[in-house]
Amino acid sequence: MKKLIILLLFITQLSFGQSVNRQFVGLSIGPSFPLNDFSKVLLTDSTSGFAKTGMAVSFNYSYRLTRNFGLHVIINYSGNSLDNIRIKDELEAAHPEYGVSVESKSNWSSGGIFAGPYLRFLISETLSWDIRALAGYFGSYTPNATIRTTKKDDLNDKTENHIVSSRASNLAYTLSTGLKYRIESYYILISGDYVSSSLQFKDLSGWDWNDEPYTTTFNQKINYFSITGGVGYIL
């Protein structure tokens, strides 16, 4: 009986020891750089997102299954403003008889939740390098914008065109890598994350050049790369 108690105590201590430092949570923030179609600024190309560099926020949770392998969850957000100047330039080039002003009242607002495996490589006792490949659910809101036009040879010929925000969601993936520097129970974090999703916005509404209301559907591929820094805590 005494040997059994000792064995059970040993197993308990071993299990507890294996669970120590397996869980981690972190929060980071940094710039978000739109890529490909999302950053394109061509009025004649319907895939253009006219998105500018914005701000990204990322919440991370990881559970280490072995010394160098585990599961990771990311909840992220990216806000990217509309490039009003490029839209204005494109509209004036297409309609040189008009002066144009563009005002956006909200940004591209995108976010999602992702989960998947990660690999952990120890560089030193306090510094580690993670590589993650995650998939999940992603959604985005288009910006609200107002476009005002004035005919150059008739200043009384004015229009005000509104674009109302629309929402879409779909599956997405993110590829990311990062460094963690440990200070006692905390980490200093630096991470780079690539996010990609193809969305279909079905109910984008507004008023066109002839002051007629409309509702339209369009596809937008959202790709961005964020570089974030922050702090984490070992649970």
C-alpha positions as CSV (number, residue, x, y, z in Angstrom):
1,M,0.0,0.0,0.0
2,K,2.8,2.4,0.9
3,K,4.5,1.7,-2.5
4,L,1.2,2.4,-4.3
5,I,0.8,5.7,-2.5
6,I,4.4,6.7,-3.4
7,L,3.7,5.7,-7.1
8,L,0.5,7.8,-7.2
9,L,2.3,10.8,-5.7
10,F,5.1,10.4,-8.3
11,I,2.6,10.2,-11.2
12,T,0.7,13.3,-9.8
13,Q,4.0,15.3,-9.5
14,L,5.0,14.2,-13.0
15,S,1.6,15.2,-14.5
16,F,1.7,18.6,-12.7
17,G,5.3,19.1,-13.9
18,Q,4.4,18.5,-17.5
19,S,1.5,21.0,-17.4
20,V,3.6,23.8,-16.0
21,N,4.2,26.6,-18.6
22,R,2.2,24.9,-21.3
23,Q,-0.4,27.7,-21.7
24,F,0.3,31.2,-22.9
25,V,-1.9,34.3,-23.6
26,G,-0.7,37.5,-25.3
27,L,-1.9,40.8,-26.7
28,S,-0.1,42.8,-29.4
29,I,-0.7,45.8,-31.7
30,G,1.0,47.2,-34.8
31,P,0.6,48.3,-38.4
32,S,-1.4,46.5,-41.0
33,F,-0.3,46.6,-44.6
34,P,-2.9,45.9,-47.3
35,L,-1.7,43.7,-50.2
36,N,-2.6,42.8,-53.7
37,D,-6.3,43.6,-54.7
38,F,-7.0,45.0,-51.2
39,S,-4.4,47.8,-51.8
40,K,-5.1,48.3,-55.5
41,V,-6.3,51.8,-56.5
42,L,-7.7,51.4,-60.0
43,L,-11.3,52.6,-60.5
44,T,-11.6,50.5,-63.7
45,D,-10.7,47.3,-61.7
46,S,-13.6,46.2,-59.5
47,T,-11.3,44.2,-57.3
48,S,-9.6,47.4,-56.1
49,G,-10.0,47.9,-52.3
50,F,-8.3,51.3,-52.1
51,A,-7.2,50.3,-48.6
52,K,-4.4,52.2,-46.8
53,T,-2.0,51.1,-44.1
54,G,-3.9,50.7,-40.9
55,M,-3.7,49.3,-37.4
56,A,-3.9,45.6,-36.3
57,V,-4.6,44.1,-32.9
58,S,-4.1,40.4,-32.1
59,F,-5.0,38.3,-29.1
60,N,-3.1,35.0,-28.9
61,Y,-3.6,31.8,-26.9
62,S,-1.4,28.7,-27.2
63,Y,-1.3,25.3,-25.6
64,R,2.0,23.4,-25.9
65,L,1.4,19.6,-26.4
66,T,5.1,18.7,-26.5
67,R,8.3,20.6,-26.1
68,N,8.2,22.0,-29.6
69,F,4.6,21.5,-30.8
70,G,1.2,22.8,-29.8
71,L,-2.1,24.4,-30.7
72,H,-2.6,28.1,-31.2
73,V,-5.6,30.4,-31.4
74,I,-5.6,34.0,-32.7
75,I,-8.4,36.5,-32.5
76,N,-7.4,39.5,-34.7
77,Y,-8.7,42.8,-36.0
78,S,-7.5,45.2,-38.7
79,G,-8.7,48.7,-39.5
80,N,-7.6,50.1,-42.8
81,S,-8.8,53.5,-44.0
82,L,-10.0,54.3,-47.5
83,D,-7.6,56.1,-49.8
84,N,-9.8,59.1,-50.5
85,I,-7.1,61.0,-52.5
86,R,-6.6,58.1,-54.9
87,I,-10.4,57.7,-55.4
88,K,-10.7,61.4,-56.0
89,D,-7.9,61.3,-58.6
90,E,-9.4,58.3,-60.4
91,L,-12.8,59.9,-60.5
92,E,-11.5,63.2,-61.9
93,A,-9.5,61.4,-64.5
94,A,-12.6,59.5,-65.6
95,H,-14.8,62.6,-65.4
96,P,-12.5,65.6,-66.1
97,E,-15.5,67.9,-66.4
98,Y,-16.1,67.5,-62.7
99,G,-14.3,68.5,-59.5
100,V,-14.6,65.7,-56.9
101,S,-14.2,65.4,-53.1
102,V,-14.3,62.1,-51.2
103,E,-15.0,61.8,-47.5
104,S,-14.9,58.4,-45.7
105,K,-16.7,58.1,-42.4
106,S,-15.5,54.7,-41.5
107,N,-12.6,52.3,-42.4
108,W,-12.4,48.8,-43.7
109,S,-12.9,46.9,-40.5
110,S,-11.9,43.2,-40.6
111,G,-11.4,40.5,-38.1
112,G,-11.6,36.8,-37.4
113,I,-10.8,33.8,-35.2
114,F,-8.2,31.3,-36.3
115,A,-6.9,28.0,-34.8
116,G,-4.3,25.5,-35.8
117,P,-0.9,24.0,-35.0
118,Y,2.3,25.7,-34.3
119,L,6.0,24.8,-34.1
120,R,8.3,26.1,-31.4
121,F,12.0,26.4,-31.7
122,L,14.2,27.3,-28.7
123,I,16.9,29.7,-29.6
124,S,18.0,30.1,-26.0
125,E,16.6,29.5,-22.5
126,T,14.7,32.8,-22.8
127,L,14.1,33.2,-26.5
128,S,11.9,31.1,-28.8
129,W,10.7,31.2,-32.4
130,D,7.2,30.1,-33.4
131,I,5.8,29.2,-36.8
132,R,2.0,29.0,-37.2
133,A,-0.4,27.9,-39.9
134,L,-4.0,28.6,-38.9
135,A,-7.5,28.5,-40.5
136,G,-10.8,30.1,-39.3
137,Y,-13.7,32.4,-39.8
138,F,-13.3,36.0,-41.0
139,G,-15.5,38.9,-41.6
140,S,-15.2,42.5,-42.8
141,Y,-17.2,45.8,-43.1
142,T,-16.7,48.1,-46.1
143,P,-16.2,51.8,-45.4
144,N,-19.0,54.4,-45.4
145,A,-18.2,57.2,-47.9
146,T,-19.6,60.3,-49.4
147,I,-18.5,61.5,-52.8
148,R,-19.4,65.1,-53.8
149,T,-19.1,66.4,-57.4
150,T,-19.3,69.9,-58.9
151,K,-19.3,70.5,-62.6
152,K,-16.5,72.9,-63.5
153,D,-18.4,75.0,-66.0
154,D,-21.6,75.1,-64.0
155,L,-21.0,75.4,-60.2
156,N,-24.7,74.9,-59.6
157,D,-24.5,71.4,-61.0
158,K,-23.6,69.5,-57.8
159,T,-24.2,66.0,-56.6
160,E,-23.7,64.2,-53.3
161,N,-23.3,60.4,-53.6
162,H,-23.4,58.1,-50.6
163,I,-21.9,54.6,-50.1
164,V,-23.4,52.7,-47.2
165,S,-21.3,50.0,-45.4
166,S,-21.9,46.4,-46.1
167,R,-20.8,43.2,-44.3
168,A,-19.5,39.9,-45.5
169,S,-17.8,36.8,-44.0
170,N,-16.1,33.6,-45.1
171,L,-13.4,31.1,-44.3
172,A,-9.9,32.4,-44.2
173,Y,-6.3,31.4,-43.3
174,T,-3.3,33.1,-41.7
175,L,0.4,32.2,-41.8
176,S,2.4,33.8,-39.1
177,T,5.7,33.7,-37.3
178,G,7.1,35.4,-34.2
179,L,9.7,35.7,-31.5
180,K,9.0,35.4,-27.7
181,Y,11.5,36.6,-25.2
182,R,10.8,35.4,-21.7
183,I,11.1,37.5,-18.5
184,E,10.0,35.4,-15.5
185,S,6.3,34.8,-16.1
186,Y,6.0,37.2,-19.0
187,Y,6.9,37.4,-22.7
188,I,7.9,40.2,-24.9
189,L,6.3,39.5,-28.3
190,I,7.1,40.3,-31.9
191,S,5.0,38.7,-34.6
192,G,4.3,38.9,-38.4
193,D,1.0,37.7,-39.7
194,Y,-0.3,37.2,-43.2
195,V,-4.2,37.0,-43.5
196,S,-6.2,36.1,-46.6
197,S,-9.9,35.7,-47.3
198,S,-12.2,36.1,-50.4
199,L,-15.4,37.8,-49.5
200,Q,-18.6,38.6,-51.4
201,F,-20.5,41.7,-50.3
202,K,-24.1,41.3,-51.3
203,D,-25.9,44.4,-50.1
204,L,-23.7,47.4,-50.7
205,S,-26.1,50.3,-51.2
206,G,-25.8,54.0,-52.1
207,W,-26.8,56.7,-54.5
208,D,-25.2,57.0,-57.9
209,W,-24.2,60.0,-60.1
210,N,-27.8,60.5,-61.2
211,D,-28.9,60.5,-57.5
212,E,-30.6,57.2,-58.0
213,P,-30.5,54.6,-55.2
214,Y,-28.8,51.3,-56.0
215,T,-27.8,48.0,-54.4
216,T,-25.0,46.0,-55.7
217,T,-22.9,42.8,-55.1
218,F,-19.1,42.6,-55.5
219,N,-16.2,40.4,-54.6
220,Q,-13.3,41.6,-52.6
221,K,-10.2,39.6,-51.7
222,I,-8.7,40.9,-48.5
223,N,-5.0,40.3,-47.9
224,Y,-2.9,42.1,-45.4
225,F,0.3,41.6,-43.5
226,S,0.7,42.9,-39.9
227,I,3.7,43.4,-37.8
228,T,2.7,43.5,-34.1
229,G,4.5,43.8,-30.8
230,G,3.2,43.3,-27.3
231,V,3.3,41.3,-24.1
232,G,2.2,37.8,-23.0
233,Y,1.7,35.9,-19.8
234,I,2.4,32.3,-19.0
235,L,-0.5,30.6,-17.3
